[in-house]
Amino acid sequence: MDLRQIRYFLTLADELNFTRAAGRLHISQPPLTRHIQQLESSMGVVLFERTTRGVALTHAGMVFLEEARKIAALTDQAQSKTQLAHAGQLGGLDIGIFGSAILNVIPTLLIELRKTHPNVAISLQNTTKIQQIEAVRGKRLDIGFNRVFPEVSDLVVETVFIERLFVAMHGDHPLAERRALAVKDLAGVPLILFPNNVRPTFADNVVALCTNEGFRPNVAHEVQDVMTCIALVSAGMGLAVVPESTVNLQLPGVRYVLLRAPEAKVDLSCVYRADNSSPALAVFLDIVRKLRERKLKLVTE
C-alpha cells in the first residue's frame, strides 16, 4: 500500500466509475484498475464490486474508506505543516532577553512576528549577557538581545540600533527642570549604576562618559537591573543614566531628561549562530533588520 494507491482508491470511491475516476486522475483506466487490484491484493480483501452502472464499495471497502480519508487528511496536514515550517510560519524561537529591552524593543519585535507568523511558538528567557552567549553556543537559545557584547568570533553579533541616553531622576531634583543635560552636569551627583554583573556592561559606558569629561562618577549604588535602578531613582536615592527604552518605565516621581553629548548613546545588539538554519529565525532576523531600518530613517529625517 502506498499513498498513490490510497489517492486512487479515494477518487474511485467518490466516482464509483473507473472511467470517470481515471479522467479525474489524468490517467488511463488500465493503470487505475491495476493499482486498485494491487491494493486489494496487499490487503487481502475486495474493496469494490462490479455493478451494471460501475462499481460499489463492499463492506470492507466502506470501512477502509473512513480510514483512507484519515490517512489522506494526515498526509495533507503533514505536507502543509512542512511547507509552513520551511517558510518560517511554524516552529519555535528561544529568545534571550534582558532588562530594558523588554520595555520597548522586544514587544515591538514580537508584535511584528505575531502579525505575520502567528503560529511560531515563542519562549523568552531572561538571562545575563554571558549566559546568552553560552546558551546560543549550546543551541539552547536561537538569539539573544543585549548591550555592549564582548567580541565573540564564533557567533554573529548584529547591531539592532543605537539608542540615545537619558538621565532618570526624581522630579524634585534641581536638574529635573532642564530640557537636556551635559555629561559634566553629573559631576558630584550621586549616581545609580546598572547592571553590576559580568563586565563589560552598560555601567562601564556610563563611567567612561564621566571620566572622558575629566571627573570620576559619584557612584551611590550599583544594582543588577534597570527595574531596581528606577525604583531607587523613584525613592530619591540618586540619578541614573539609562538607555532611551527605559523612558517607557514610568514610576512615581521619575522624570527623564535627555543627555546631550556625541558619545551619549549605546548599542542594542543581537547574537546568534551563523549556522542556525531555522526558517523561523531567518524570518525574525528580517523583522529585526526592518526595525533597524525604520529607526535609522527616523533618526535621519
N, C-alpha and C positions, 0 to 999 in steps of 0.2 A: 504494500500500500504506500502510495506517495501522495503529495499534495495535489499534483496534477490529476490523479485519478479521483481524488475527492472532489475537486472542482468540476470534473466531467460528470461525476455522479450527481452532484447538486443541480447542475444545469439540466440533465436528463430528468431528474425527479421533478423539476419545475415545469418542463415542457411536456413530459410523458410522450415524447415522439422523437425518434432518433434523427429524423431529417431536420426538424426544427432545431433540436439541440445542437447538432453538428453545425448548422448555419450560425447560431449564436457564438459558437466556439471558433468559428472560422476554420474548420477542418472538414474533411470529407467524412461520410458516415462510417466506412470500414475501420479507420483508426479509432473512432469513438466506440464502436462495437467491441473492438479488440481490447481496449482499455477497461471497459466495463466487465468483460469476461475475465480479464486478469484480476480485477478487483474481487470479483465473486470467487474466483479460484483461490486467491490468497486467504480469503476469509472462510471458505468452505461453506458458503451459503448462497442461495439465489436471492438477488435483490429486486429483480424485475421479472414480471411475467408478461408474455406477449398477449395482446388483445386485438380485436378486429380494428381498433382505431389507433393502436400504437402499443404502449406498454403501461403497466400498472405496478405500483410498488407492492411487494409481498409484505407480510407482517414483519419479517426480518428487515426488509428494506425501509419500512416506516420507522423502526427502532433506530436503524443506522442513520436515517435522515436527521433525526434530532441531534445525534452525536456529531455527525459531519458538520452540521451548522455551527456547533460549538467550536469544533476544530478550526473551521474557516474563520470564525469571528476572532478566535485567539491568534490565528496566524495574521489576520489583518491588523489586529491590535499590536502584535509584536513588530510588524513592519512599520506601522505608524509611529510607535514609540522609538524605534531605532532611528527613523528618519528625523524625528523631533530632537532626539539626543544629539544626532550628528549636526543639527542646525543650532545647537545650544538651547533648545527650547525645553529640554528635560535634563535632569541630573541634579547635582548639588554643588554648592560652593561653601567651603570653610574659610571664613574671613577673620583675620586677626585685627583687632581694633584697640584704641587707647583713648584716654580721657577726652580731650577737646574735639577730636574728630567726630565723636558721636553726637556733638551738639549741632553739627551743620552738614559736614561733607558726607558721612556715611548715610544718614537718612536721605539726602538728595540722590545719592547713587542707587540706593535700594528702591526708592520710588520709581526711578527711571527703569531699573531692571524689572520691577513688578509690572510696569505698564506693558512692556513688550514681551516679557518672558515669565508669565505668572506661575508656571509650573516648575521653575527652578527652586529647589529647596535651599534655604539659606541658614547657615549656622554661624553665629557671631561669638567670638571668643575674646574676652578682654585680657590681653597679655602684654607683658613688657616688650621692649624692642628686641632684646636678646632672645627672649622666648619665642617671639615671632620668627626671627631668623632661623633658629634651630628647628622650629615646627615646620617652616617652609622647606628647609633642607630634608627633614624627615618625612615629608609628604603628609603631615598631619594638618597643615594649612595649605590652601591654594594661593592665598595672597594675604599680605599684612600691610597695615597702614600705620605710619609713624612719622616722627620728625628726626632730623639730624642722624640719619643712618650712617654707621661706620662703613668703610669700604669692604664689600663682600664680593670677591672676584668670581665666586661660583654661582651667584644669583644676579638677577636683574633688579636694579633699583631705579625706579622711574619717578620723576617729579610729577605730582598731580597738579599743584600750583603753588605759588608763593603768596603767603599771607602777610598783610600788614600787622604791626604790633600796636597794642593799646595798653594804657595803664589803668588798671582797676583800682578804685579807691572808694572809701566811704564818702557819701555826699557832703558830709560835714567838713571834709578836709579842705584846707585853703586852696589847693590846686584844682579842686573839683569844678570851679567856675571857668577854668581855662578851656579854650576850644581845642588846643593842641599843646603838647609839651615837647621840649627838647630833652635829650638824654641828660644833659647837665642839671636839669631841674630835679633829677632824682638823687643828686649828691646829698648825703647825710640823711635821706629819708628812709625810715625802716621799710625794708623790702621783704616780701614773702616769695621764695623761690620754689619752683617745682619743675620736673619731678626730681626726687632725691635718690633715684635708683642708678643703675649701672651707666657710667659715662661712655660716650658723650651724650648729653641731653640738652633740652631746650634751656635749662638753667645755665649751662655753660655759655650759651649765646648771650644771655642777659648779663652775665658777669663780664663777658668780653666787650659788650656795648659800653659798660661803665668804665672799665679800665682803659679802653681806647679814648675816652673823654678825659682821662687823667685822674680818676678817683676810684677808690675801692668801694663797692656797694656795701651799704649798711644792712647786712642780712639779719633780719629779726627771726625768721622761721624758714625752715626747709621742710616741705611736705611732699607726700607721694604723688598726689594727683591734683588736677585743676579744680575738682569739686571742693576738696578740703581747702585749697588755696582761696577760692572765692568766699567760702564760708568764713574764713578768718578775716578777709577783707570786709565782709559784711559786719563782723564784730568789731571793726575798727582796730585790728591788730597790725595793720601795715598796708602798704601798697603792693601791687604785683604787676609785672609786665607780662602780658598774655597775648596769644595769637588772636586774630580777628574772630575766629569761630567762637571764642569764649564770650563774645558780646551777646550771644543768644542765651547765655546763662544769667537769668535775672534773679538776684537775691535781694532782700530788703536793704535799702540804703546804698546799694552799689552803683557807682557811676563809672563809665568807661570813657577815657579821653585818649585821642589819637596821639601816638608817639611819632613825632615828625623828625625823621633822620634817614639819610640814604641807606644806612645799614639796619634800620628798624624793620626787619622782615625775617620770615622764617619759612622754610620749605615744609610742605606736606608731601610725603613720598609713599610709594607702594613698593613692595618687594615680592618677587615671585620667581619660580624656576623657569628658565628658558625652555626646558624640555617638557614642561607641562602641556600636554596636548588636549586638555579638556576643552571641548567646544563652549561650555558654559563660561569658563574663564576667559576665553577669547571674546565672547560677547560682552562680558563685564569690563574687560580692558578697553574695549571700544567705547563703552559708556564713560569710563574714566577719562579717556582722551578727548571725547567730545565735551565733557565738563570742563576740562582744562582749556580747550579752545574757546569756550564761551567766557570763561574767566579772563583769559588774555584779551579777548575782544572788548570786554567791559573796561579793562584797565587802560587800553589804548584809545578808546573812544573819548 
